[in-house]
Amino acid sequence: MSDDSRLRGGRALREELPNPVAASGTGPPAAGRSSAGGTEVYAALDLGTNNCRLLIACPSGDGFRVVDSFSRIIRLGEGISATGCISEAAIGRAIAALSICRDKIRSRRAKRLRLIATEACRAASNADGFRDRVAAETGIRLEVIDRETEAALAVIGCSPLVEPNGRGAILFDIGGGSTELVRIERDPVAGNAEPVTKAWMSIPLGVVTLAEHFGGKDVTAEVYDRMVEEVARHVTPFAAEHGHDIAGMHLLGTSGTVTTLAGIHLNLSRYDRRRVDGIWMEDADISRTIARLLGMNYQQRASNNCISVDRADLVLAGCAILDAIRKAFPLPRLRVADRGLREGMLVEMMREDGALVAW
């Protein structure tokens, strides 16, 4: 999927897509400038437990202009909880997706890169061999980041969606193999300053690991409740320490789970990022939408264009994680973010280069 938009806060403004340029090597991270007009080109790649995502952008005003993107569900972490290894089938899917990313990076002449991998490569015993194979076959050298870095990048990428006049948010990122929770707040003395991290945690449960343990296709109410309880066991201690005094805050979610819920809530015939990123959902809206999903069978979920067969066996596991978070942090509203680690990486690189001051 290719996207060309200017990102800042809740806006996504369409612009004309520049013509592709001739291919060149990806090279090591360095201050990036395209040979076409001297425009800086940055690329951020996030290889997760479930998805492979790429965003290529140029600085523009107080944000950046996206010139190309890619997203594909590859299920890199499929079976790791049982075998401890990335399977050969998953490796093949990842290399196919990463080859497309490499070609896009070359065609856009992006030279300033950050290419990360998360939970699957943290957990798998053959992760080093997998990364060596990726480097040999695609030229992409993956950086495995720790959970704290993952949480920090999510904060950078999503912070423009914190309510402008609010105190802060409980940010969560539901991944394939882990879920990050972050309490972010503004300094009341500094007024509407950028929110800062007050506390964070990561749990080793995501949509893939939870669905593999409890089953994702035929989810009864009893099974669903057990999933919520399992997640709550991890979240409750964090909430006990950091869930006090949350008046004036809201939930801020970044994941396929919350964007899918938003699409279902809006009754979209097909997913549309422009209508989803930045929208608010009331607590009652979330409850109704999850109840609607629980009332669907696997085939009905698979045939819904906001879910598709790729997520049909994972979406209820994601809802269970969300419900555990909602119970631990009973806030009245959720803001949905179709953004996250890639945006965080882009902003961080652009700030380091002095190409971006505000975000």
Secondary structure, 3 states (H helix, E strand, C coil): CCCCEEEECCEEEECCCCCCCCCCCCCCCCCCCCCCCCCCCEEEEEECCCEEEEEEEEEECCEEEEEEEEEEECCCCCCHHHHCCCCHHHHHHHHHHHHHHHHHHHHCCCCEEEEEECHHHHHCCCHHHHHHHHHHHHCCCCEECCHHHHHHHHHHHHHHHCCCCCCEEEEEEECCCCEEEEEEECCHHHCCCCCEEEEEEEECCCHHHHHHHHCCCCCCHHHHHHHHHHHHHHHHHHHHHHCCCCCCEEEEEECHHHHHHHHHHCCCCCCCHHHHCCCEEEHHHHHHHHHHHHCCCHHHHHHCCCCHHHHCCCHHHHHHHHHHHHHHCCCCEEEEECCCHHHHHHHHHHHHCCCCCCC
